[in-house]
Amino acid sequence: MARQSAPQRETVQRVMREFKEHALESSQGGKVKSRAQAIAIALHEAGASRDETPARNRRNLARTKAAEAQQAAGDSRAALYEQAASRGIKGRSRMTKAELADALRR
């Protein structure tokens, strides 16, 4: 197997930690009990699966990283909008969630 990049390793570690904490769910919604299934899910999310094409692996990693970033952002657009309103940021009604977050950081 080829060496994994740092983002791939981080994703595999996160998924395996979820498995260890009994928080990893399958696509059907049930808890994952099999270590082999957890490894397959980790490699799929990390874009390191040998069973998928390189293009599909890149897409999987990009999708996983985007979801992780969105979850890290945490606040909904409505919550960000309220913060922007309280600070009096102009043009907030036409801003996207990312633009609101950026405006609040400034």
C-alpha positions, 0 to 999 in steps of 0.5 A: 500500500502506498504511504498515506498523506497527513490528512488521510492519516488524521481521518483514519485516526478519527474514524478508528477513535469513533469506533473505539468509543462506540460512536461509529455508525454504518450508512444504515444507521446502526453501530459498527461492531466489526473492526474490519468494517471500521477499517473499511469505513476509515479507508473509504473516508480517507480516500485510501481504499485499494478497491476504488479508483484514484479519482474516487479516492480523491473525491472521498477525501475532499468530501470528508474534509469538507464535512469535517470543516463544516462540523468544526465551524459549528454555528448555523448561518442563522447563529452567525447572522445574529452575531453579525446583526449584534455587531452591526455588520453591513450587507449581512443579509446577502452573505453566505455562511462562509462570508458571515464567518469571515466577516465576524473573524475580521 
